[in-house]
């Protein structure tokens, strides 16, 4: 009952930043001067680690890269409309929406959330100098809740993208956004956890969890480390009230880089596909094995003994779909996938991510444990059907 009282809130953000070029670079072109300023601020951050000045310097460095995204989308009228029944269907209306994006390169590409621009009509982007210009959607990816927007202005400072794989739980982070329309708000916190899944936001999760305050209006904004590098794109909060309660989620920037590259190249993301249902080796799998196979395992240690593994790692194959790459390669129900493409598999989420970024049509080595013995297979990856929403 307790869990049901929590409401997952997807939050939108329109962020506007103010930045200026130092007067000592006045003789240089705006782009060169801005790069010099960014380099100076980044160098300062190396010296300012773990001091209060680090937060203000992060805001100065990244703030000018944060943009506001506003749009109008077509929506259905409220189902409680007393006149809707007269028309036999819900009436069409429009809804204004606010969100955030972060400029990622000099070509004018902006990274944001899919739910920020989904169903968009006209898109307006508010730059750091308060100008509003038109934006176009380059591509969207509902499976990761990411999208790329492009503007014609090539003189804006791009944010520096970090490496989310090396992020550590407990390190300081800064979120920049426009909660409740309050532009250019900066909040700080720590990375509370990594790899959060089963949140219900997207097919591919593995989120960074943070306690930096984010609220309705924050989605699409950057989550930044104290080196001034974007390590995540804020996407959702877990809340009873609909507002901040200390649990927010961000898409790791390494996943965002992959999606962004694919969207810019072709407007969509083609992901690898095997065609099986898997599970982590955990207490839930103990219950499932007992029920499905009529075993009497007492706990997780009993399951590890049954699988003949020293610790609960890998992905247990619950079901293999017919006529899929997994079935064609000889993957069987009850196998434990322990390696994919030469890399050890820790859990199901990690394996799904590895499959997703592998090239469609490529041959990949898969190692499974079957009856306690290692079996090496080769799979030819198919293309995962795209989520329809």
C-alpha positions in Angstrom: 0.0 0.0 0.0 2.8 2.4 0.8 4.3 2.1 -2.7 1.0 2.9 -4.3 0.9 6.3 -2.6 3.9 7.5 -4.6 3.3 9.2 -7.8 5.9 9.3 -10.6 6.0 12.9 -12.0 7.6 13.7 -15.3 8.7 17.3 -15.0 9.2 20.0 -17.7 11.6 22.8 -17.7 12.2 26.0 -19.6 15.7 27.3 -18.6 17.1 30.6 -19.6 20.7 31.5 -18.8 22.5 34.8 -18.9 26.1 34.9 -19.9 28.6 37.5 -21.2 32.0 37.5 -22.8 34.8 39.0 -20.8 35.8 42.4 -22.1 39.4 41.4 -22.4 38.3 39.2 -25.4 36.4 42.0 -27.1 38.8 42.0 -30.0 38.1 38.3 -30.7 35.1 36.8 -32.5 32.2 35.9 -30.1 32.8 32.2 -30.6 36.5 32.3 -29.9 36.0 34.6 -26.9 33.3 32.3 -25.5 35.6 29.3 -25.9 38.4 31.1 -24.1 36.0 31.9 -21.2 34.7 28.4 -21.0 38.3 27.1 -20.9 39.1 29.5 -18.1 36.1 28.5 -16.1 36.8 24.8 -16.5 40.4 25.3 -15.4 39.1 27.2 -12.4 36.9 24.3 -11.4 40.0 22.0 -11.1 41.3 24.3 -8.4 37.9 24.9 -6.8 36.8 21.3 -6.1 34.8 20.9 -2.9 34.6 24.6 -2.2 31.5 26.8 -2.4 33.0 28.7 -5.4 32.8 25.5 -7.4 29.0 25.8 -7.5 29.0 29.4 -8.7 31.7 28.6 -11.3 29.6 25.6 -12.6 26.6 27.9 -13.0 28.7 30.4 -15.0 30.2 27.7 -17.2 27.1 25.7 -18.0 24.3 28.2 -17.6 24.8 29.9 -21.0 24.3 26.5 -22.6 20.9 25.9 -21.1 17.9 27.0 -23.2 14.2 27.2 -22.6 11.9 25.2 -24.9 8.3 26.3 -25.3 5.7 24.8 -27.6 2.1 24.2 -28.3 0.8 20.7 -28.7 -2.6 19.3 -29.7 -4.4 17.6 -26.9 -7.8 16.0 -26.2 -10.2 18.0 -24.0 -10.9 16.9 -20.4 -13.1 13.8 -20.4 -15.2 15.5 -17.7 -16.3 18.1 -20.3 -20.1 17.8 -20.1 -20.5 18.6 -23.8 -18.0 16.1 -25.1 -20.7 13.4 -25.5 -22.5 15.5 -28.1 -19.7 15.2 -30.6 -19.2 11.4 -30.2 -15.5 11.9 -29.5 -13.2 14.1 -27.5 -12.7 17.6 -28.8 -9.3 18.9 -29.9 -7.6 21.7 -28.1 -4.1 23.2 -27.6 -1.9 23.2 -24.6 1.2 25.3 -24.0 4.2 23.4 -22.6 7.5 24.5 -21.2 10.7 22.4 -21.1 14.4 22.7 -21.1 17.3 21.7 -23.3 21.0 21.9 -23.3 23.1 23.0 -26.3 25.6 20.2 -27.0 27.6 21.6 -30.0 28.3 24.6 -32.2 26.0 23.4 -34.9 23.0 24.3 -32.7 21.9 20.8 -31.6 20.0 20.7 -28.4 19.5 17.7 -26.2 16.2 17.4 -24.3 13.5 14.9 -23.3 11.1 13.2 -25.7 8.2 14.1 -23.4 9.2 17.8 -23.7 8.7 17.9 -27.5 6.3 15.0 -28.1 3.3 16.1 -30.2 4.9 19.5 -30.7 3.6 22.0 -33.1 5.6 25.2 -33.2 8.8 25.1 -31.1 10.4 28.3 -29.7 13.8 28.2 -28.1 14.8 30.9 -25.6 18.6 31.5 -25.6 20.8 32.8 -22.8 20.6 36.3 -24.2 16.8 36.2 -24.0 16.3 35.9 -27.7 13.6 33.5 -28.9 14.2 31.7 -32.1 12.5 28.8 -33.9 13.6 25.2 -33.3 13.0 22.0 -35.2 12.8 18.5 -33.9 15.6 16.4 -35.5 14.4 13.2 -34.0 12.8 11.6 -30.9 13.4 8.3 -29.0 10.5 7.4 -26.7 12.4 4.3 -25.5 15.0 6.4 -23.7 12.8 9.6 -23.4 15.3 11.7 -25.3 15.0 14.0 -28.3 17.2 16.4 -30.3 16.2 19.9 -31.4 18.1 22.1 -33.7 18.4 25.9 -34.0 20.0 27.9 -36.8 22.2 30.0 -34.4 25.8 28.6 -34.3 27.3 31.1 -31.9 26.1 29.6 -28.7 28.4 28.0 -26.1 27.9 24.2 -26.0 28.0 22.4 -22.7 30.8 19.9 -22.0 29.7 16.3 -21.8 31.2 14.1 -19.2 31.4 10.3 -18.6 28.5 8.9 -16.6 30.2 5.5 -16.2 32.8 7.0 -13.8 30.2 8.9 -11.7 30.4 7.9 -8.1 27.6 7.7 -5.6 27.9 10.5 -3.1 29.6 13.1 -5.4 28.3 16.6 -5.7 26.1 17.6 -8.6 24.3 20.7 -9.8 20.9 20.8 -11.6 20.1 23.9 -13.8 16.5 24.5 -14.8 13.3 26.5 -14.8 11.1 24.9 -12.1 7.6 26.4 -12.0 8.7 29.0 -14.6 11.5 30.3 -12.4 14.2 30.7 -15.0 17.8 29.8 -14.5 17.4 28.1 -11.1 20.4 26.3 -9.8 20.2 23.6 -7.2 22.8 21.2 -5.7 22.8 17.8 -4.2 24.6 14.5 -4.6 24.3 11.4 -6.7 22.2 9.2 -4.5 22.3 6.0 -6.5 23.2 4.7 -10.0 21.4 2.2 -12.2 17.9 2.9 -11.0 15.4 0.9 -13.1 11.7 -0.1 -13.0 10.8 3.5 -12.5 8.2 3.5 -15.3 9.5 6.4 -17.4 11.1 4.6 -20.4 12.1 1.2 -21.8 15.8 2.0 -21.1 16.3 3.4 -17.7 19.3 2.7 -15.4 18.9 6.3 -14.2 21.2 8.4 -12.0 19.3 9.2 -8.8 19.9 12.6 -7.2 18.6 14.7 -4.3 19.3 17.9 -6.1 16.0 19.7 -6.1 14.1 19.3 -9.4 10.4 20.2 -9.9 7.8 20.5 -12.6 9.6 22.5 -15.3 13.0 20.8 -14.9 12.9 18.0 -17.5 15.5 18.2 -20.2 17.9 20.2 -18.1 21.5 19.2 -17.4 22.8 17.5 -14.3 26.4 18.6 -13.9 29.4 17.5 -11.9 31.8 19.9 -10.2 34.1 19.7 -13.2 31.4 21.5 -15.2 30.6 18.4 -17.2 27.0 17.3 -18.0 26.6 13.8 -16.6 22.8 13.4 -17.0 19.6 14.8 -18.4 17.0 15.3 -15.7 13.8 13.5 -16.6 11.5 12.7 -13.6 10.9 12.8 -9.9 9.2 10.4 -7.5 6.8 12.3 -5.3 3.6 12.0 -3.4 2.8 15.7 -3.8 3.8 16.3 -7.4 6.7 18.5 -6.2 10.3 17.9 -5.0 10.7 15.3 -2.2 14.3 14.4 -2.6 14.2 11.7 -5.3 14.9 12.8 -8.8 16.2 10.8 -11.9 18.5 11.7 -14.7 19.3 9.9 -17.9 23.1 9.0 -17.9 24.9 11.2 -20.4 26.7 8.2 -22.0 23.3 6.8 -23.1 22.2 10.2 -24.2 25.4 10.6 -26.4 24.6 7.3 -28.2 20.9 8.3 -28.8 21.9 11.8 -29.8 24.4 10.5 -32.4 21.8 8.2 -33.9 19.1 10.8 -34.0 21.4 13.4 -35.7 22.5 10.8 -38.3 19.2 9.3 -39.2 16.4 10.8 -37.1 15.7 7.6 -35.1 17.5 5.0 -33.1 17.9 1.4 -34.4 18.7 -0.8 -31.5 20.0 -4.4 -31.3 17.5 -7.1 -30.4 17.8 -10.7 -29.2 14.2 -11.6 -28.3 14.1 -13.0 -24.8 12.8 -12.1 -21.4 15.4 -12.1 -18.6 15.7 -11.6 -14.9 18.3 -10.6 -12.4 19.4 -13.3 -10.0 17.6 -12.1 -7.0 14.9 -13.0 -4.4 12.1 -12.4 -7.0 13.7 -15.0 -9.2 13.8 -17.5 -6.3 10.0 -17.2 -6.0 9.5 -17.5 -9.7 11.7 -20.6 -10.0 9.9 -22.3 -7.0 6.6 -21.6 -8.6 7.4 -22.4 -12.2 9.7 -25.4 -11.7 8.1 -26.6 -8.5 11.4 -26.3 -6.5 11.7 -25.6 -2.8 14.5 -23.1 -2.7 14.8 -21.4 0.6 16.7 -18.3 -0.3 19.1 -16.6 -2.8 22.0 -18.8 -1.7 20.0 -21.9 -2.7 19.4 -20.4 -6.1 23.1 -19.7 -6.6 23.9 -23.3 -5.7 21.3 -24.5 -8.2 22.8 -22.3 -10.9 26.3 -23.3 -9.8 27.6 -19.7 -9.5 29.5 -18.2 -6.5 27.5 -15.0 -6.4 24.2 -13.6 -7.8 25.4 -12.2 -11.2 24.3 -12.6 -14.8 20.9 -12.7 -16.5 18.6 -15.6 -16.1 16.6 -16.5 -19.3 13.0 -16.7 -18.3 11.6 -17.1 -21.8 12.9 -17.1 -25.4 10.6 -15.8 -28.1 10.2 -18.0 -31.2 12.0 -17.1 -34.5 14.1 -14.5 -32.8 17.9 -14.0 -32.9 18.1 -15.6 -29.4 16.2 -18.6 -30.5 18.2 -18.9 -33.7 21.4 -18.8 -31.8 20.3 -21.6 -29.4 19.7 -19.6 -26.3 17.3 -21.7 -24.1 15.0 -21.1 -21.2 16.9 -21.6 -17.9 20.2 -20.4 -19.3 22.2 -17.9 -17.4 23.8 -15.3 -19.6 27.2 -14.5 -18.1 29.0 -12.7 -20.9 28.0 -10.6 -24.0 30.5 -9.4 -26.6 33.4 -10.5 -24.4 32.2 -8.5 -21.4 30.9 -10.0 -18.2 27.1 -9.5 -17.6 26.3 -8.2 -14.1 22.5 -7.8 -14.4 19.6 -7.7 -16.8 19.5 -3.9 -17.2 23.2 -3.8 -18.1 22.7 -6.6 -20.6 19.8 -4.8 -22.2 21.9 -1.7 -22.6 24.8 -3.7 -24.2 22.4 -5.3 -26.7 20.8 -1.9 -27.4 24.0 -0.2 -28.5 25.3 -3.1 -30.5 25.0 -2.8 -34.3 22.0 -4.4 -35.9 23.1 -7.4 -38.0 26.4 -7.8 -36.2 27.6 -11.1 -34.9 28.1 -11.2 -31.1 29.6 -13.9 -28.9 27.3 -14.9 -26.0 28.4 -17.1 -23.1 25.8 -18.9 -21.0 25.8 -21.3 -18.1 23.7 -24.4 -18.8 23.5 -27.2 -16.3 26.7 -25.7 -14.7 28.7 -25.8 -17.9 29.8 -22.9 -20.0 28.3 -22.8 -23.5 29.5 -20.3 -26.2 27.0 -19.1 -28.7 27.1 -16.6 -31.6 24.0 -14.4 -32.1 23.2 -12.2 -35.1 21.5 -9.2 -33.7 18.1 -8.2 -35.1 16.5 -4.8 -34.9 14.3 -4.0 -31.9 10.8 -2.9 -32.7 10.4 0.7 -31.9 8.0 1.6 -29.0 4.8 3.2 -30.2 3.1 5.8 -28.0 
